[in-house]
């Protein structure tokens, strides 16, 4: 994935930034373990790389890297469960945590595994290279709130996030994406097979206690 560098002339003319994104076809992904291996490189200015599960703006789980630049949160990786702000705009305790990309455990120019596990009782656990870095037991998606898995590389000039867009091309190289998840949709084949076997009941193999 590539974010094209924005020249000074384009910046002065309020030019657009060419960005990139991918999204799962499925919109019914729920609790699970979502994992990716990627690296981010080439920036000279702002870029944000995000790997996240999304239902809506009030139900989102994300890992986002913001490169060195003019942003107030530049040179960080954030682990967030939305909403992260209350109705009056105040931060919700433990909804997000930021780590410095200068830390040797989080430097983005090498391939690393980023992972978040979502569970109705255990909350959301965030990992980098298999190392647990944050746990949030609030704002966990509930049954029926299926969502999609997304990757985005972008910048919009917002000083509260991406900052001024990079003047050079930024590359997000993805080695793998793996998702083990429950679904908010019924498995119609399973339901039909269960009914054909005489279930659900304690005498059929499709019964789940």
BAMARPA-646205 format. One record per atom (N, C-alpha, C, O, CB): x, y, z. Coordinates in steps of 0.02 Angstrom, whole numbers, plus 32768, in hexadecimal, padded with zeros to 4 digits. Each point is the difference from the previous one (the first is absolute). Glycine has a CB too. Example, Ala and Ser with C-alpha at 12.3 -4.5 7.8 and 13.67 -1.06 7.14 Angstrom:
2
82947EE48186/7FD3803B8000/802D803C8000/80347FFF8021/7F6D7FC6801D/804D80707F9E/802A803B8003/7FD980378025/801980378008/80227FA97F8C/
% end
This chain:
209
802A7FC58000/7FD6803B8000/802C803E8000/80378000801D/7F6D7FC28020/804480747FA2/802A803B7FF7/7FD88040800C/7FC880087FE9/807D7FB97FC4/7FDA806B8079/7FE880458006/8031802B7FD9/803B80048011/7F8E7FE88062/801E80357F5A/802D80277FD5/801580408023/7FD880228020/7FF07FAF7F7A/8078803F805F/801B803D801E/7FDE803E7FE5/7FF080047FC5/807C7FC1804A/7F88806C801D/7FDF803E7FEE/803680377FFB/8021800F8031/7F727FCE8008/807480407F8C/803380347FF6/7FEB80418022/7FC780088014/80597FC37F7F/801180628074/7FF18041801E/7FCC80267FD8/7FD3801F801C/80A17FE48013/7F937FFA7F8E/7FD080237FD5/7FBA7FE48009/7FCF80258003/808D7FF27FAB/7F9E7FA78057/7FBF7FE1800A/7FE480128044/7FC3800B8008/805E7F977FAD/800A8062807D/7FEA80128044/7FE680488000/7FCB800D801D/80897FA38015/7FD1807D7FAE/7FEB80477FFE/7FBF80087FDB/7FD9802E800E/809F7FF47FF6/7F7B7FB27FCB/7FC380047FD7/7FC77FD6801E/7FCD7FF67FE0/807A801D7FBB/7FC37FD480A3/7FCE7FD58020/7FF17FC27FD5/7FC67FED7FF7/800980798043/80667F7E7FAB/7FF87FC47FD6/7FEA7FC48028/80047FFF803D/8053802E7F77/7F927FA08029/7FEA7FC38020/803A7FCF8009/803180027FDC/7F5D800E7FF2/806B7FC58064/80327FCE800E/7FE77FBC7FE8/7FC97FEC8011/806180558053/7FFE7F9D7F73/7FEE7FBD7FE9/80107FCE8037/803A7FF98014/7FDB80277F72/7FB77FBE8092/80097FD18038/7FE87FBB7FEB/7FEF7FF57FC6/80028069808D/800E7F727FDC/7FEE7FBB7FEE/7FDB7FDF8039/80088012803A/805B7FE67F7B/7F747FD68039/7FDC7FDA8033/7FE67FBF7FE4/7FF37FFA7FC4/7FEF80708074/80157F657FF3/7FE07FC17FEF/7FCF7FED8037/800A8014803A/805C7FC67F84/7F6780018031/7FCD7FED8030/7FE77FBA7FF1/7FFC7FEC7FC6/7FE3808C8049/80107F638025/7FE57FBD7FF7/7FBC80047FDE/7FDB8031800A/80647FA6805C/7FB07FF57F73/7FBD7FFD7FE4/7FCC7FF38036/7FC780177FFC/80697FBF7F99/7FE48005809E/7FD27FEF8036/7FF5803B802D/802E80258011/7FF87F657FEA/7F9B80808019/7FED8035802E/7FE47FE48041/7FE380258028/800680257F76/801F7F74806C/7FE27FDF803A/80357FE3802F/7FF17FD38027/7FAC80127F93/80A080348043/80367FE8802A/7FF6801A8047/7FF1803B800A/805E7FC07F93/7FBA7FD98095/7FF280148045/803D7FEF802C/803880137FEF/7F4B7FDA7FFF/80727FF0804A/80387FF0802C/80337FD57FDB/7FEE7FD77FD6/7FC6802F808E/808C80047FAC/80327FD77FDF/80468019800D/800C802B802A/7FA17FBB7F7F/80817FFE8030/804680138003/801480187FBA/7FFD7FDA7FD0/801D7FD2808E/7FF980937F9E/800F80207FC0/804A80127FFF/80198023802C/7F70800A7FC9/809A7FBA7FD7/804A80058000/801980167FBC/7FE47FED7FCC/80227FBA808C/8030807F7FA8/802080147FC2/804A800A800B/8016800E8038/7F8080297FA1/80917FC17FF3/8047800E8001/800D80357FCA/7FF27FF47FC5/802D7F968065/7FFB80AF7FEA/800E80347FCF/8039802D8017/80177FFD8039/7F7180017FA3/8090802C7FF5/803080348011/7FEC80407FDD/7FDE7FFF7FCD/807E7FAC8042/7FBA808E800E/7FEF80427FE6/804080277FF7/80288006802E/7F677FF9800C/807C801B7F89/803F80227FF3/7FF880347FC9/7FCF80017FDB/806F7F988048/7FF580947FDA/800480317FCA/7FE680458011/8003802C7FD5/7FF37F767FE1/7FF180698085/7FDF803F800F/80318038800F/80347FF6801E/7F6C7FCA800E/804D807C7FBE/8021803E8014/7FC78031800E/7FF0802C7FD8/807B7FBF7FE2/7F76800B8080/7FC480258011/7FC97FCE8014/800E7FC6800E/801280987FA4/7FA37FBA804F/7FC97FDA801D/7FE37FC97FD5/7FF680077FC4/7FF3805E8078/800A7F637FE5/7FDB7FC87FE3/7FE57FD7803A/801F7FFA8034/802980037F63/7F7D7FE6805F/7FE17FD68033/7FF07FBC7FE1/7FDD7FFD7FCE/7FF38068806E/804A7F667FE2/7FF17FBC7FEA/7FD37FE18035/80137FFC803A/805C7FF97F87/7F567FF4802A/7FD17FE5802F/7FEA7FBA7FEE/7FF07FF17FC6/7FEA80818051/80257F62801B/7FE67FBB7FFA/7FC87FFC8033/800C8006803C/80647FC77F9D/7F5180278010/7FCA8006802F/7FC17FD87FEC/7FF47FF07FC6/8039807F8057/7FAD7F828018/7FBC7FE47FF9/7FCF80388007/80078029802E/801D7F657FFF/7FAA80757FA7/7FD3803A7FFF/7FB87FEB7FFA/7FED7FDD7FD1/806E80687FFD/7F7C7FD28061/7FB77FF97FFB/7FE280457FF1/7FDB80087FCF/80257F968082/800F80927FDA/7FEF80467FF3/802E802B802C/802D7FE58022/7F597FFF7FC2/8070805E801B/802E802C8024/7FFD7FF6804C/802D80188023/7FC6803A7F81/7FDA7F8C8074/7FFA7FF38048/80137FB98012/7FFA7FEC803A/7FAD80697FCB/806F7F847FCA/80147FBB800C/80387FEE7FCF/7FF37FE97FC9/7F997FF88062/80B1802A7FEB/803A7FF87FD5/803C7FEB802B/800980198037/7FCB803D7F77/80547F7D8037/803E7FEB8021/8039800C7FD0/7FFE7FE77FC7/7FC67FC1807F/806E807F7FCE/8035800D7FCF/80468005801E/800A800D803B/7FA0802E7F84/80857FB98013/8046800B800C/801780307FCA/7FFB7FF17FC4/80187F9B8071/800680AE7FDF/801380337FCF/8046801B800D/801180118039/7F76800D7FBA/80A17FE67FD9/8042801C8003/800080447FDF/7FE980077FC7/804B7F868039/7FE680A68022/800680437FE4/804B80117FFC/80237FFE8033/7F6B80267FFD/80897FED7F94/8047800B7FF6/80178043801D/7FD880288016/80217F927F82/804980508067/801D803F8018/7FE880397FD4/80037FFC7FC2/80637FC78069/7F8380737FF4/7FE780397FDA/7FE68037802E/801A800A8036/7FC97FAA7F6C/7FE9806F8046/7FE6803A8025/7FC67FEF802E/7FE7802B8023/803E801B7F7F/7FC57F7C805E/7FC77FEC8028/800F8003804A/80397FF88015/7FA27FBE7F8E/7FF280578085/800880008049/800E7FBA801A/801B7FF98037/7F9880697FD0/803D7F6A7FD2/800D7FBB8015/80327FDF7FD1/80017FC37FF8/7F8C80358038/809E80317FB1/802F7FE47FCF/80317FD08021/80108005803B/7FE680637F81/80237F68801B/80317FCF8016/7FE57FD28037/80237FF08030/803780617FB2/7F667F9B8017/7FE27FD48031/7FD97FC87FDF/7FEE80047FC5/800A805C808B/7FFC7F6B7FD6/7FD07FCD7FED/7FCB7FFF8037/80117FFD803C/80477FBC7F85/7F698049802B/7FC980018031/7FD87FC07FFC/7FF77FE37FCB/8004809A802D/7FED7F6E8042/7FD67FC58007/7FBF8018801F/7FFF8013803B/80657F9C7FD2/7F6580507FCC/7FC480248014/7FC17FD77FF7/7FF87FDD7FCD/8040808C8016/7F9A7F9B804E/7FBD7FE67FF9/7FD1803C8003/7FFE80258031/80217F6A8005/7FBA807A7F94/7FD3803A7FFC/7FBB7FEF801C/7FEA7FC77FFC/805580627FA0/7FA0800B8081/801580468003/8039800A8033/80017FE08034/7F8B80437FAA/80A2800A8011/8037800F802E/7FF480428025/80258012802E/80287FB07F86/7F7E80628037/7FEE803F8020/7FB87FFC8019/7FD67FE17FE1/807B805F7FD6/7FA27FE08083/7FBD8002801B/7FD780367FDB/801B80237FD5/800F7FB6809C/7F96802C7FA0/7FD580307FDD/801780488008/7FF3802A7FD5/7FAF7F88803D/8082805D8025/80188045800B/804780097FE6/80208033800E/7F977FD58055/80627FC67F76/804180087FE1/803B7FEB802A/803A80097FEB/7F9480517FD6/80257F8C807B/80377FEB802C/80167FB97FF0/7FD67FD57FEF/7FFE8078806B/806D7FA57FAC/80197FBC7FF3/7FE07FCD802E/7FFA800C803C/807180247F9C/7F827F97800D/7FE67FC98029/803B7FD8801A/802A7FEA7FD9/7F6A80117FE3/80717FFB8086/80397FDD801D/800C7FBC7FDF/7FD27FD87FF8/801880638074/80547FB97F83/80187FC07FE5/7FE67FEF7FBA/800D7FCA7FE7/7FFA8010808E/7FD380547F6C/7FE67FF27FBD/80387FFF7FCC/7FFA7FDF7FCC/7F9980558054/80A37FF07FEE/803780017FD0/804280068026/8003801C8037/7FB380187F71/807F7FB3803A/80438009801A/802F800B7FC5/7FF97FE07FCC/7FEF7FD7809A/804880777FA3/802F80107FCC/80467FE98014/801480068039/7FA6805D7FA4/806B7F827FF1/80457FEC800A/802B80247FCC/7FEA800C7FC8/7FF37F838067/806080817FE3/802D80227FD3/801C7FD17FCB/80167FC8800F/80078088804C/7FE47FC77F66/801D7FD87FCA/804D80008004/80217FDB7FDC/7F7C80407FDC/807F800F8074/80487FFF800B/80157FC6802C/803B7FEC8001/7FC7808F7FF1/7FCE7F698033/800D7FC58029/80137FC67FD3/7FE07FF57FCC/7FCF8033808D/80847FB47FB8/80197FC97FD6/7FCB7FCA7FF4/80057FDA7FD0/806E803D805B/7F5C7FE58001/7FCB7FCD7FF8/7FCC80157FCD/7FD87FD67FE9/803A8008808D/7FEE80627F76/7FCB80197FD5/801880227FC1/7FD7801A7FD9/7FE67FF3808D/80847FF57F8E/801980207FC4/7FDF7FE27FC2/80017FC37FF7/806D80568043/7F7580117F9A/7FD57FE77FCB/80217FEB7FBF/7FDF7FE47FD4/7FCF8064805D/80947FC37FC8/80207FF37FC0/80117FB77FF4/80187FEE7FCA/80168083803D/7FC57F65802A/800B7FB87FF9/7FBD7FDC8007/7FD280198020/80A57FF1800E/7F857FBB7FB4/7FC17FDA8005/7FF37FEC8049/802B7FE38021/7FE57FF27F69/7FB4803B808D/7FEA7FED8042/7FB97FE47FFD/7FD980117FD3/807180488061/7FA67F7B7FFC/7FBC7FE78005/7FD8802C8030/80138009803A/80147F817FAC/7FA280908001/7FD180278028/7FC17FD68006/7FE87FE37FD0/8049808E800A/7FB47F8D8063/7FC77FD3800C/7FD2801D8036/8017801E8030/80307F7F7FAF/7F7980598018/7FD1800E8036/7FCE7FC78005/7FE77FE77FCD/802780968023/7FE47F6F804E/7FD07FCB800F/7FC480208023/800880258031/80547F837FD9/7F6980497FDD/7FC2801B801D/7FD77FC8801D/7FF37FCE7FDE/800D80927FD0/7FEB7FA88091/7FDB7FCB8023/7FCB8021802C/800E80338020/80567F7F7FDF/7F5F80338003/7FCA80218026/800E8006804B/7FE6802E8020/7FCC7FA67F8C/80767FFF8070/800F80038048/8045801B800F/800A80238031/7FA97F7D7FDE/807E804F7FC7/80458014800C/801180457FE4/8034801B8010/7FE97F6E7FEE/7FB780937FD9/800C80417FE3/802B7FFD7FC2/80007FCD7FDC/7FF680638095/802E80067F82/802C80037FC5/804880018017/801480298029/7F9480157F95/807F7F938027/80477FFB8010/802980117FC2/7FF17FE87FC9/7FF87FC08090/804A80817FAF/802980167FC8/80477FE48008/801D80018037/7F9E80687FBC/80617F7F7FD5/80427FE28001/802B801D7FC7/7FE680127FCB/7FEB7F848068/8070806D7FD9/8031800F7FCB/80367FCC8005/80217FF98034/7FC680847FCE/80247F5E7FC9/80317FCA7FFF/7FF47FCF8039/80307FE8801F/802380657FAB/7F6E7FA48044/7FEF7FD08034/8003801B8047/7FF27FDB802F/80377FD17F85/7FE880928053/8007801F8043/7FC280298010/7FEE802D7FDA/80907FD78019/7F627FED8045/7FC480248015/801380478013/802C800C802A/7F9F7F897FFF/8013809D7FB8/80118046800E/7FC68027801E/800A8035801D/80477FC57F85/7F717FEC8058/7FC78026801B/7FC37FD28005/7FF77FD47FD6/803780987FF9/7FA97FA08065/7FC17FDC8008/7FCA80338011/800A802C802B/80327F6B7FFD/7F8B80647FB6/7FC8802C800E/7FC17FD68006/7FEE7FDC7FD1/804A80847FF0/7FA77FA48077/7FC37FD9800B/7FC1802A7FFA/7FC97FEA8010/80777FCC803B/7FC880887F9C/7FC6802B7FF4/7FF480077FB5/802E7FF67FD8/7FEA80498093/7FAB7FD17F83/7FEE800C7FB9/800C7FC27FD5/801180077FC5/800A8071804B/7FDE7F4D800C/80097FC37FD9/7FC27FF57FD4/7FC880068019/80827FC78042/7FBE80237F66/7FC57FF47FD4/7FD37FCB801E/80177FD0801F/802D80507F7D/7F7B7FE9805A/7FCF7FD1801B/7FE47FD37FC9/8009800E7FC5/7FDA80448096/7FFA7F7A7FBA/7FE27FD27FCF/7FD480267FCF/7FDC802E8012/80267F768043/800280477F6D/7FD980207FCC/8021803B7FDF/7FE880187FCD/7FB67FC2806F/809A803E7FE1/8022803A7FE3/80397FEA7FD3/803B800A8010/7FA7803A8056/800D7F9E7F63/80337FEA7FD1/8022803B7FDE/7FE280367FFA/7FDE7F607FF4/807D805F7FFD/802580367FDF/802E7FE57FCA/7FFE7FC47FF0/7FFB807F8078/80307FE97F7D/80307FEE7FCD/804780098019/800B80248031/7FA27FFD7F76/80837FC08037/80468008800F/801E802D7FCB/7FF57FF47FC4/80137F9B8075/801D80A47FDB/801880327FD0/80498011800B/801B7FFA8037/7F7280337FC2/80937FE97FD1/8043801C8000/7FFE80427FDC/7FE280047FCA/80547F888039/7FE880A88018/800180407FDE/80438023800A/80207FFA8035/7F6480107FD9/809180197FBE/803C802A8002/7FEB80447FE7/7FEB80077FC7/80657F978027/7FB68096803D/7FE280407FEE/8020803B8025/80267FF7802F/7F707FCC7FB9/805980788001/8012803F8021/7FCF80357FE8/7FEC80017FC6/808F7FDF8044/7F70804C8025/7FD080347FED/80138045801A/7FD8802F7FFA/7FD17F7A8006/8093805E801C/801580418019/7FEA80118046/80128034801A/7FEC7FEF7F72/7FDA7FB28093/7FE6800B8042/80387FFD8034/801F7FCB8008/7F7180057FD5/807D80668046/803780018031/7FF27FD4803D/802E7FF08025/7FED80837FB5/7FA67F7A802F/7FF07FD48038/800B7FB77FEE/7FFC7FD5802C/7FB1807E7FFB/80627F9F7F99/800E7FBA7FEF/80397FF97FCE/80397FFA8014/7F4F7FEB8003/8069801B7FA8/80367FF27FD0/803380377FFA/803B7FF37FF3/7F747FC97FCF/803C80838049/802D80387FF5/8008800F7FB6/7FDF7FE27FD6/805D80018094/7FF1804C7F87/800B80127FBA/80197FC37FD9/802E7FDE8016/7FED8099800C/7FC67F7A7FA3/80117FC47FDA/804A7FFD7FEC/802080337FF4/7F6C7FCC7FE2/808E7FC48028/80457FF47FED/800F801D7FBB/7FD67FFC7FD3/802A7F9C8073/803B80847FB2/8015801A7FBE/801C7FC97FD4/800C800A7FC5/800C80658070/7FF47F577FE8/80197FC77FDA/7FCD7FC88001/7FD37FFE802A/80A480217FF2/7F907FB27FB5/7FD37FC77FFE/80097FD5803E/80387FF38016/7FCB800E7F6C/7FC57FE9809A/80007FD5803C/7FE67FBB7FEB/7FCE7FFC7FDB/802180678074/80337F697FC8/7FED7FBC7FEC/7FEE7FD6803D/80257FFD8031/8026800C7F6B/7F7C7FD7805F/7FEA7FCF8032/80027FBC7FDF/7FD77FF07FD6/7FDF80658066/807B7F837FD9/800A7FBE7FE2/7FE37FCB802E/80167FF88039/8053802F7F8C/7F657FB58022/7FDD7FCE8029/80177FBA7FED/7FFB7FEC7FC6/7FA280608044/807D7F8F8026/80167FBC7FF4/7FC87FCE8009/7FFC7FCF7FDC/807680528049/7F627FEC800C/7FC97FD1800C/7FC880218027/800B802F8026/80467F727FD9/7F7280457FF8/7FC680128028/7FDC7FBF8011/7FEE7FDA7FD3/8006809A7FF6/80017F7F8077/7FE07FC38017/7FC980138031/800A8029802D/80607F937FC3/7F5B80278008/7FC8800E802D/7FDE7FBF8014/7FEA7FD97FD6/800680987FF4/800A7F858077/7FD97FC9801C/7FC680218026/800C80248030/805A7F8B7FDA/7F5D80467FE1/7FCA8028801C/7FBD7FDC8002/7FF37FD17FDA/804980937FFE/7F9B7FB38057/7FB97FED8001/7FDB802F7FD1/801B80337FEA/7FEC7FA1808E/7FBC801A7F78/7FD9802A7FD2/7FBD8011801E/7FE37FDA8027/80577FF17F78/7FAD806F804F/7FBE80158018/7FC87FE67FD4/7FC5800A800E/8070805C8021/7FDD7F787F9A/7FCE7FE57FD2/7FF67FB5800C/802F7FDF8017/7FEF80787F93/7FA77F8E8049/7FF57FB88009/80227FD87FCA/800580167FC6/7F8E80038071/80867FAC7FDB/801D7FD27FCF/7FC77FD67FE4/7FEC7FCE801F/8086802F801E/7F7480157F8A/7FC47FE07FE5/800C7FB67FF2/7FD37FD7800B/800B80967FC4/805D7F818017/800E7FBA7FF3/7FFF7FD88041/7FE77FC88002/805D80587F9A/7FD97FFD8098/80017FDD8041/7FB97FF8801B/7FEF7FCB801A/808480647FFE/7F6480067FE3/7FBB7FFD8018/7FD97FCA7FDB/7FDC7FD9801E/802980A17FFF/80037F847FA0/7FDD7FCD7FD9/80167FBA8012/7FD67FD38006/801F80807F9D/804C7FA28066/801A7FBE8013/7FE87FEC8045/7FF07FC6800C/8075804D7FAC/7F98801E8075/7FE97FF38044/7FB67FEB8000/7FED7FCF8020/80678083800C/7F847FD37FAE/7FB97FF07FFD/7FF47FBC7FDF/7FD47FDA8014/801280A07FE6/80437F767FD3/7FF97FBF7FDE/80127FC7802E/7FE67FC87FF8/8035806F7F9C/80107FD6809E/80147FCC8030/7FCE7FFA8039/80097FD6802D/806E803F7FB5/7F558014801D/7FCD7FFD8034/800C80318039/7FDF7FFB8034/80127F907FAE/803D80A28014/8011802E8037/7FE180447FF8/7FD8800B7FD2/80917FB8803A/7FA8806C8020/80307FF48035/7FE17FDB803C/7FC8800E8014/807480597FC8/7FEB7F6A803E/7FEB7FDC803C/803D7FE0801E/803780017FE3/7F557FE97FEE/806C7FF9806A/80387FE08022/80167FC07FDC/80367FE6800E/7FA3804B805E/7FFD7FB67F67/80117FC27FDD/8024800C7FBD/80177FD07FE1/7F857FFC8055/806980717FB6/8021800F7FBF/80438021800B/800B80228032/7F847FEA7F98/809E7FEA8006/804480198007/8003804C7FFA/8033801E8010/7FF77F767FC2/7FA0808B8017/800280487FF7/7FEB80258040/7FFF803E8001/7FE97FB27F86/80087FEC80AD/7FEB8020803E/803D801E8023/80337FE08007/7F6C7FD08005/805B808F8009/803580228025/7FE380168043/7FD080268002/806980007F94/7FE57FC280A0/7FE680118043/801980458015/7FF080178036/800C7F6F7FE8/
% end
